[in-house]
């Protein structure tokens, strides 16, 4: 274990978020477990504050189950599995405790209740963007952030967004999800003082180019404080929103 990992672990023991027994087990365990098809990073939570996330797309159900078992054996809770198709979820059902959202194609294995803190708002331009929105919202919630949802509030009916301005103003970070021309994050960025994470989606007609038009529009936002993640990357937005939400000093 590297020095910074050890110091972070000792700080967790001092704060009471980890027991001395848990710390001893982590110090004595290898940094990763080699399963042949994956090297599971068991010290990710100590380095980055959250356990390794399993990307389900491209993995077999058996591989996913093996990684989950490896993490559960070391006491890991709330293991995120992203891009998990309903077909693979059906093959995994019953092998370990799990909550699954078919809309977001996201699962939380070995779920455990945790206090939700702060405030993240997830805003969608249209109903067609909800899969990406839920991936972001459920990711942030699984990591420990309180999330408020404002859905179907795009610029084609701006009064719907303004009706939820109070929700936006109390958020520590906002995830704004939009396809088509991708105008929503610029509008939101001009209304609030907190950071805005823009997520372009592949929703739209031919000239939207599978989300490229929205991506370029968001990258060219004239509103300050807007950052952009990749097309349909709700997970990345939710993870970053959680990180921002947990930063000390943000009111």
ZIPE-V966930 format. One record per pair of residues at least 24 apart in sequence whose C-alpha atoms are under 10 Angstrom apart, sorted by the first residue. I is the first residue (numbers start at 0). J is the second residue. If there is no record, write none. Layout:
BEGIN
I&J, I&J
END
This chain:
BEGIN
0&25, 0&26, 0&27, 0&28, 0&29, 0&30, 0&42, 0&45, 1&30, 1&42, 1&46, 3&45, 3&46, 4&42, 4&43, 4&44, 4&45, 4&46, 4&47, 5&45, 5&46, 6&45, 6&46, 7&44, 7&45, 7&46, 7&47, 7&48, 8&42, 8&44, 8&45, 8&46, 9&45, 11&45, 21&73, 21&74, 24&73, 25&73, 28&73, 31&69, 32&66, 32&69, 32&70, 33&66, 33&69, 34&62, 34&65, 34&66, 34&69, 35&62, 36&62, 36&65, 36&66, 37&62, 37&63, 37&65, 37&66, 38&66, 39&65, 39&66, 39&67, 39&69, 39&70, 40&66, 40&69, 40&70, 41&69, 41&70, 41&73, 41&75, 44&75, 47&242, 48&142, 48&242, 49&75, 49&77, 49&78, 49&79, 49&141, 49&142, 49&143, 49&238, 49&242, 50&75, 50&76, 50&77, 50&78, 50&79, 50&142, 51&75, 51&78, 51&79, 51&80, 52&77, 52&78, 52&79, 52&80, 52&81, 52&107, 52&234, 53&78, 53&79, 53&80, 53&81, 53&82, 53&83, 53&106, 54&79, 54&80, 54&81, 54&82, 54&83, 54&105, 55&79, 55&80, 55&81, 55&82, 55&83, 55&84, 55&87, 55&88, 55&104, 55&105, 55&106, 56&80, 56&81, 56&82, 56&83, 56&84, 56&87, 57&82, 57&83, 58&83, 58&87, 59&87, 59&90, 60&86, 60&87, 60&88, 60&89, 60&90, 60&91, 61&87, 61&90, 61&91, 63&87, 63&91, 64&90, 64&91, 64&94, 64&95, 64&108, 67&94, 67&95, 67&108, 67&109, 68&94, 68&95, 68&108, 68&109, 70&108, 70&109, 71&95, 71&108, 71&109, 74&109, 75&108, 75&109, 75&110, 75&111, 76&107, 76&108, 76&109, 76&110, 76&111, 76&112, 76&113, 76&141, 77&106, 77&107, 77&108, 77&109, 77&110, 77&111, 77&112, 77&113, 77&141, 77&142, 77&143, 78&106, 78&107, 78&108, 78&109, 78&110, 78&111, 78&141, 78&142, 79&105, 79&106, 79&107, 79&108, 79&109, 79&110, 79&137, 79&138, 79&141, 79&142, 79&234, 80&104, 80&105, 80&106, 80&107, 80&108, 80&138, 81&105, 81&106, 81&107, 81&134, 81&138, 81&233, 81&234, 82&106, 82&134, 82&234, 100&130, 100&133, 100&134, 100&137, 101&130, 101&133, 102&129, 102&130, 102&131, 102&132, 102&133, 102&134, 103&129, 103&130, 103&131, 103&132, 103&133, 103&134, 103&135, 103&136, 103&137, 103&138, 103&233, 103&234, 104&130, 104&131, 104&133, 104&134, 105&130, 105&133, 105&134, 105&135, 105&137, 105&138, 105&234, 106&134, 106&137, 106&138, 106&141, 107&137, 107&138, 107&141, 110&141, 111&141, 112&141, 112&143, 113&140, 113&141, 113&142, 113&143, 113&144, 114&140, 114&142, 114&143, 114&144, 114&145, 115&139, 115&140, 115&141, 115&142, 115&143, 115&144, 115&145, 115&146, 116&140, 116&143, 116&144, 116&145, 116&146, 116&241, 116&244, 116&245, 117&143, 117&144, 117&145, 117&146, 117&169, 117&170, 117&171, 117&172, 117&241, 117&243, 117&244, 117&245, 117&246, 117&249, 117&250, 118&144, 118&145, 118&146, 118&147, 118&166, 118&167, 118&169, 118&170, 118&171, 118&172, 118&173, 118&240, 118&241, 118&244, 118&245, 118&250, 119&144, 119&145, 119&146, 119&147, 119&148, 119&166, 119&167, 119&169, 119&170, 119&171, 119&172, 119&173, 119&174, 119&237, 119&240, 119&241, 119&243, 119&244, 120&145, 120&146, 120&147, 120&148, 120&149, 120&166, 120&167, 120&168, 120&169, 120&170, 120&171, 120&172, 120&173, 120&174, 120&175, 120&195, 120&237, 120&240, 121&146, 121&147, 121&148, 121&149, 121&150, 121&166, 121&167, 121&170, 121&172, 121&173, 121&174, 121&175, 121&176, 121&195, 121&196, 121&236, 121&237, 121&240, 122&147, 122&148, 122&149, 122&150, 122&151, 122&152, 122&153, 122&160, 122&163, 122&167, 122&173, 122&174, 122&175, 122&176, 122&177, 122&183, 122&184, 122&187, 122&197, 123&148, 123&149, 123&150, 123&151, 123&152, 123&153, 123&160, 123&174, 123&175, 123&176, 123&177, 123&178, 123&183, 123&184, 123&198, 124&149, 124&150, 124&151, 124&152, 124&153, 124&154, 124&155, 124&156, 124&157, 124&160, 124&175, 124&176, 124&177, 124&178, 124&179, 124&181, 124&182, 124&183, 124&184, 125&150, 125&151, 125&152, 125&153, 125&154, 125&155, 125&176, 125&177, 125&178, 125&179, 125&202, 126&150, 126&151, 126&152, 126&153, 126&177, 127&151, 127&177, 127&178, 127&200, 127&201, 127&202, 127&203, 128&176, 128&177, 128&178, 128&198, 128&199, 128&200, 128&201, 128&202, 128&231, 129&176, 129&177, 129&200, 129&233, 130&200, 130&231, 130&233, 131&176, 131&177, 131&198, 131&199, 131&200, 131&201, 131&230, 131&231, 131&232, 131&233, 131&234, 131&236, 131&237, 132&174, 132&175, 132&176, 132&177, 132&198, 132&200, 132&231, 132&232, 132&233, 132&234, 132&236, 132&237, 133&233, 133&234, 133&237, 134&231, 134&232, 134&233, 134&234, 134&235, 134&236, 134&237, 134&238, 135&174, 135&175, 135&176, 135&198, 135&231, 135&232, 135&233, 135&234, 135&235, 135&236, 135&237, 135&238, 135&239, 135&240, 135&241, 136&174, 136&233, 136&234, 136&236, 136&237, 136&238, 136&240, 136&241, 137&233, 137&234, 137&237, 137&238, 138&233, 138&234, 138&235, 138&236, 138&237, 138&238, 138&239, 138&240, 138&241, 139&233, 139&234, 139&235, 139&236, 139&237, 139&238, 139&239, 139&240, 139&241, 139&242, 139&244, 140&237, 140&238, 140&241, 141&237, 141&238, 141&241, 142&237, 142&238, 142&241, 142&242, 143&241, 143&242, 143&244, 143&245, 144&237, 144&238, 144&240, 144&241, 144&242, 144&243, 144&244, 144&245, 145&170, 145&241, 145&244, 146&170, 146&172, 146&173, 146&237, 146&240, 146&241, 147&173, 148&173, 148&174, 149&175, 150&175, 150&176, 151&176, 151&177, 152&177, 152&183, 153&177, 153&178, 153&181, 153&182, 153&183, 153&184, 153&186, 154&181, 154&182, 154&183, 154&184, 154&186, 154&187, 155&182, 155&183, 157&183, 157&186, 160&186, 160&187, 161&187, 161&190, 164&190, 164&191, 167&191, 167&192, 167&193, 168&192, 168&193, 169&193, 169&250, 170&194, 170&195, 170&244, 170&250, 171&195, 171&240, 171&241, 171&243, 171&244, 171&245, 171&246, 171&249, 171&250, 172&196, 172&237, 172&239, 172&240, 172&241, 172&242, 172&243, 172&244, 172&245, 172&249, 173&197, 173&225, 173&236, 173&237, 173&240, 173&243, 173&244, 174&198, 174&225, 174&226, 174&227, 174&233, 174&236, 174&237, 174&239, 174&240, 175&199, 175&225, 175&227, 175&233, 175&236, 176&200, 176&213, 176&230, 176&231, 176&232, 176&233, 176&236, 177&201, 177&202, 177&203, 177&210, 177&213, 177&214, 177&217, 177&230, 177&231, 178&202, 178&203, 178&204, 178&207, 178&209, 178&210, 178&211, 178&212, 178&213, 178&214, 178&230, 178&231, 179&203, 179&204, 179&205, 179&206, 179&207, 179&208, 179&209, 179&210, 179&211, 179&212, 179&213, 179&214, 179&216, 180&206, 180&207, 180&210, 180&211, 180&212, 180&213, 180&214, 180&215, 180&216, 180&217, 181&207, 181&210, 181&211, 181&212, 181&213, 181&214, 181&215, 181&216, 181&217, 181&218, 181&220, 182&213, 182&216, 182&217, 182&220, 183&213, 183&216, 183&217, 183&220, 184&216, 184&217, 184&220, 184&221, 184&222, 184&225, 184&226, 184&227, 185&216, 185&217, 185&218, 185&219, 185&220, 185&221, 185&222, 185&223, 185&224, 185&225, 186&220, 186&221, 186&222, 187&222, 187&225, 188&220, 188&221, 188&222, 188&223, 188&224, 188&225, 188&226, 189&221, 189&222, 189&223, 189&224, 189&225, 190&222, 191&224, 192&223, 192&224, 193&224, 193&225, 193&243, 193&244, 193&249, 193&250, 194&223, 194&224, 194&225, 194&226, 194&240, 194&243, 194&244, 195&222, 195&223, 195&224, 195&225, 195&226, 195&227, 195&236, 195&240, 196&224, 196&225, 196&226, 196&227, 196&228, 196&235, 196&236, 196&237, 196&239, 196&240, 197&225, 197&226, 197&227, 197&228, 197&229, 197&230, 197&232, 197&233, 197&236, 198&226, 198&227, 198&228, 198&229, 198&230, 198&231, 198&232, 198&233, 198&234, 198&235, 198&236, 199&227, 199&228, 199&229, 199&230, 199&231, 199&232, 199&233, 200&229, 200&230, 200&231, 200&232, 200&233, 201&230, 201&231, 202&230, 202&231
END
